[in-house]
């Protein structure tokens, strides 16, 4: 979701996202981002290992596990951490999960807007 927002808000930036255990882009994430007019359905889930050895100006982690486990990238990039709970953990019904994904989406959007000064 963060990748989708950043690509929309800062199209001049090169934006990548990756995870520690990537699988696929979650259908709920696709749906709640579509509600914001952002199509992430063509995105793919990538591993941080794909970017090993590359330099980044900013590295943003959005969960505490990732903050502790992400590899260190070369260069003097700035590490930023936002503690945002994983919306795909511990919720049974689809309506409840959808609401949790919306809250997560809104929190990510708010954090990005504050960070880039667009909120």
N, C-alpha and C positions, 0 to 999 in steps of 0.2 A: 504494500500500500504506500509506503514511504517513497519508493521508486516512482510510482505513478504520480504522486503529488509533486515530487521534485521535478520530474520531466515536464509537467504542465506549468509549474510556477517559474522554473528556471530552464527554459528550453536551450539556452546557450551552454549549460553545464553538461558534462558527460556524467551520467548517473548509472551506477550498477548496484544491484542488491544481491546478497548471497546469504546462505545459512549454513549452520553446522551439520544439519542432517536434512538436506533438501529432498523433497519428494515431487510435489507438483504445486501449482498455484491453486490455493483453496477456492472452491466454488463460492463460498460465502464472501470471501474477499473480492472476488470478481463482481459479485452482485452488489455489494455495498459501494464499491468504487464506481460502478455504472450509475448508481443513484446520484453520484457527484459529476457525472458526465465524463468520467475517465475510464477508458477501456484497457484493462490489464489482461484480457483473455489471451492475448498472444504472448504474454510474458512467460518465461520458463523459470523454474526453480533451479538456482545455481549453488554450487558449493563454494565456500570461501577458498578452497584449494585451487579453484580455477584462476584465482587472481594472485596466487603466490608469486612474490618477486616484483609485483607492480607497485608503483607509487600512487598514493591517493592524497589529496589535499585534506580531506575529511573522512573519517571512519566513524559511523554512527552505529551503536548497538542499541537495540530496543528491548532486550530482556537481560535479566541478571545473569543467566547461564552463559549467554553469548559474551557478556562483558568479561567473564572469568576465563572463557575458553577460546576466544578468537585469537588467531595468530597475529603476530606483530608484523606490520607491513613496513618496508624500508622507507627512508626519507623522514621528513619532519612534519608529516601530516598531523592534524589535530584529531584526537580521539574525543568523541562526544558520547555520553551514555544517557539514554532515557529509559527509566524503569517502567515498562509497559507490559502488563500481564498478557500472556499468550491467549488470544481469544478462542483458540481451538481446544482448550483444556477444561474438562470437567462440566460441560453443559450437555444435557441430554437432548431435549427437543429442538427441532429446527427453528422454531420461532424465537426461543430463548437464545440460541446460538447466533441467529441473525442480529438480535438486539445487542449482544455482546460484541459482535464484529462491527456494528455501527458505532458503538462507544469507542472501540479501539481506533477505528478510522478517524473519528472526530478528534481523539486525543493526539494521534499522529499528525493530523493536519494542523492542530493548534500549536504543537511543538515546532513544526517546520515553520509556520508563519512567524512565531516568536523568534526563532533562530535566524531567519533570513530578513526579519524586519518588515514583514508584510502582513501584520495582524493587528 
